[in-house]
Amino acid sequence: MDSTGRSAQREAAIGVFDSGVGGLTVLRELIALLPSESTVYLGDTARVPYGTRSREVVTRYALLCARHLAARGIKLLVVACNTVSADSLPAIAEALPIPVLGVIEAGAQAAAARTRGGGIAVLGTPATVASGAYQAVLARIAPLAKVAARACPLFVPLAEEGWIDGEVPRLVAQRYLGDLRRAGVDTVLLGCTHYPLLAATIAEVVGPEMAIVDGAQATARAVAHLLEVRDLRRSGGVAEHRTLCTDVPDRFQKIAERFLGRPVGAVDLVDLTP
């Protein structure tokens, strides 16, 4: 590729997609870590949740999202969905001519690096926990670490409703996590993209002796590293951020502004009908 082509590629946006709004925590960390990079976020709100679908259906939906973003000229795709990262990452990587990153490998690597020899608790949705995806990666990269996977389904609606602190989320967290101190765990991996919004409450319940690993932050660092390795980092200029969804854009916009902590502007409604 000549210098003109490489320069144009650096200027292209980073694409991020999720089945809904959870991946916005990954977007938030990307914008914070890489303020010069433009982004395009797509939430497939017409088909959420993916976690109840078969692997074949998840892959079909994911490819629709991935190809839509690729057609917009993105330089890299971040799959900010645990279900898709577990089920469909190889199919997406094979289908696209650009780098593709998921959230599971990055989060697991960060947790493995953080543990002091105790156990790692992976917190996730029932579907993510049942998939065994985090457990499999951790078994490969940290075979001596004890891994305890814990489903915390109520964390998702709490995050989307903005109930991220106070008595209600604290009681829910206590119910899910109150026994982790006795389980020999020293590291807690937030294995759902909604959960970083509840990180302070989770930390309060599990205590200061446990490290909290934010999978969204780990994914953003992995993206930054890949941009450097591939010479795709944008050097400066004003970043642009576009937000897309496939249904109920008004509701999506309200939740997006809560997740991102800033105004989002217009959310474009897109049709992914094949």
Secondary structure as UniProt FT lines:
FT   HELIX           3..11
FT   STRAND          14..18
FT   TURN            22..23
FT   HELIX           24..33
FT   TURN            35..36
FT   STRAND          39..43
FT   TURN            45..47
FT   TURN            51..52
FT   HELIX           55..71
FT   TURN            72..73
FT   STRAND          76..79
FT   HELIX           82..87
FT   HELIX           89..95
FT   STRAND          100..102
FT   HELIX           104..114
FT   STRAND          119..124
FT   HELIX           126..131
FT   HELIX           133..141
FT   TURN            143..144
FT   STRAND          147..151
FT   TURN            153..154
FT   HELIX           155..161
FT   HELIX           167..177
FT   TURN            178..179
FT   HELIX           180..183
FT   STRAND          185..190
FT   TURN            193..194
FT   HELIX           195..198
FT   HELIX           199..206
FT   TURN            208..209
FT   STRAND          211..214
FT   HELIX           215..229
FT   TURN            230..231
FT   STRAND          241..245
FT   HELIX           249..260
FT   STRAND          268..269
//
